[in-house]
Amino acid sequence: MSITEHLQEIKKLEIQAYEKPKDTRSLKLTHVPFSGSPRKHPYDPDRVILIVDPYSTNIFYYEFLADDISYVEELPSLVNENGETITMVRLWVKKMSVGLRCTPFLVQDISSV
């Protein structure tokens, strides 16, 4: 089985409506904000992927459990030179939740650099 059979396009995550907290000060005490473009996890519907800067050449992303996200703020969308828009949000994640930060890199010998 080739690797291309395992790879698939990750679909955009449709934002669910979260109820705005009554007291945003207490939200800042109990949560940490993360901004980026949300995506569905490729195989776990209970997880959310947040691509921090989708147009950057140095891309990385966060992964969180959906249950650890208490509030989502919509931010202004990004538009590329082709007119395609990318939804941007701010996720408020509960403190002490376990998240994952992934940074892809090119594997090579230091002597070849």
N, C-alpha and C positions, 0 to 999 in steps of 0.2 A: 504494500500500500504506500503510495507516494505522499509526500508532505502536502502537495497541493490538494489532495483529497481531504485533508484535515483543516486546511485554511478556508475560511469563509468570511464574507463581508460582515462587519459588525453594524447592526442597524442603529439608527438614532433612537435615543430613549425619549419617549413621549413623557413630558413632565406631568406628574400627578398633582392634583390640587392639594396643597398642604394648608392647614389653617394657620394664619398668622398668629404668633404668640401675643398674648395681651401685654406682656412686659418684656421688651427687648433687652433691658438691662440684665434681667435674670438669664436670658438666653446667652448673653456674652459670658456669664459666669459659669455656665454649665456646658457650653458648646464651643467648638472651634470652626470658623468658616473656611471653606475651600472653594476656589473659583475655577471654572473651566467649562468644557463642553461635555455634557453627559451622554453616555452610550450604554446600551444594554450589554450585559456580560454575555459572552458567546455561548456559555453552556450552563450558567447558574442564574436562574431568574431572581434569586434572593440577593444578588450583588449588583452594584452599580459601578461603572467605570467613569472616571472624570479625567478627560484629556486637558491638561493645564493650558497649553498654547498650541492649538491644532495646526496653525500655519507655520510654526517654527521648524527649523531643520534639526534642532536639538529637542526632540519631543520626549515627554515622559507623562505618566498617568498615575492616578490614584485609583484604588479599588476599595469600596466600602460595602458593608452589609446595608441593605435598604432599611432595615429596622433601626439602624444607628443614626439615620438621618431624620431630624425632627422638623426641619423647615427648609424650603427651597425658595430662593429669591431669583427672579428672572433678571438678567443683566442685558445690556444692549447686545444685539447679535453682531457677529463679525461677517464681513462681506469680502470675498476675494476679487481678483481682477476679472474673473469670468462672471461675476454677479451672483455666485452661489453664496448662500448665507449659512452660517453655523450658529446654532443656539448656544448661548452662554448663560450659566447660572452660578449662584453662590449656594453651596450646600452647607447647612449647619449640622455638624456631626457631634454627637455626644462625646464629652471628654472621657478618656480612659477606654474608648472603643479601639478595637484593633483594626487598623487599615493597612493597606499594602501600597508601597510606592515603587513603581517599576521604571527603570531607565534602560532602554536598549543601548547596546554599544557594539562596536565592531571588534571582533576578536582577531588580534594579530600580534606578532612578536614586536617587542620594543625596538629591536635592532633594525626592523624594516621601516620604521617611522622616519 
